[in-house]
Amino acid sequence: MHPLDGSAAVADPDAFDVTLKNESGNVYTIGCRYDDARPNSYGSDITTTRSPDLWYPVDGGTVQRWRIGFHRTNATAAEGGRCTTATTTTLRGSGDFSAHVYIHSNVADSVGVFTVAMLPEVFTVEEELDLFVANLVENGVKKVKMGTPGSSVGVPLADVEQQWITARLKKRGEWCQFSIDKADGRTVSLGTSPCHNSPTTGRVVVNARARNGSSVSSSFVTLDEVRWVKKDPSDPF
């Protein structure tokens, strides 16, 4: 049994498979593996360190299913899971970025922030592209945000938690269109916004970290698919 959520132990695959489709139309997978990145406060008063116990597979039957967790250890420290893929030229420019994710009820009660993003090989804020960032607080409302640190759109966390959703980001040139498919079949359209990613190579990162707040609750998010389909900048949204 896993200590964070009580899930049954399963055979540990090598990595979570991110699906890619390149310019030639070839479909392949690239592994997102645990990343023991250095501690980081992410601009908060709480420093997040990495733990291999907080990025782990759970039983999804015939579907791959991984859980990324967050654990507050004291007033100024926390632990979070993280995985990173290798860099590739497929992860650049224009394309359709999506993830199938379940945001559990414990997320809203914690200060854990969960992100699926595309980053350059050497991190720069200017080339960070966030598919979703769950549990940020904006004007007192907990939200799921999509876009870039300087230009993003969002939806209240309460509207999309405790259900399987598909977050979608469609990038064409320097613009992105955002939407979330909900479990009841409805699509929440979040409009468009300027966006950027690496012009050379990119990597997918799944990350859990702390934001400011007093909660000491642990939390987690479950993923079973992350996908990037390369597109031409002239392709319609």
Disulfide bonds with the S-S distance in Angstrom:
Cys32-Cys83 1.99
Cys176-Cys195 2.07
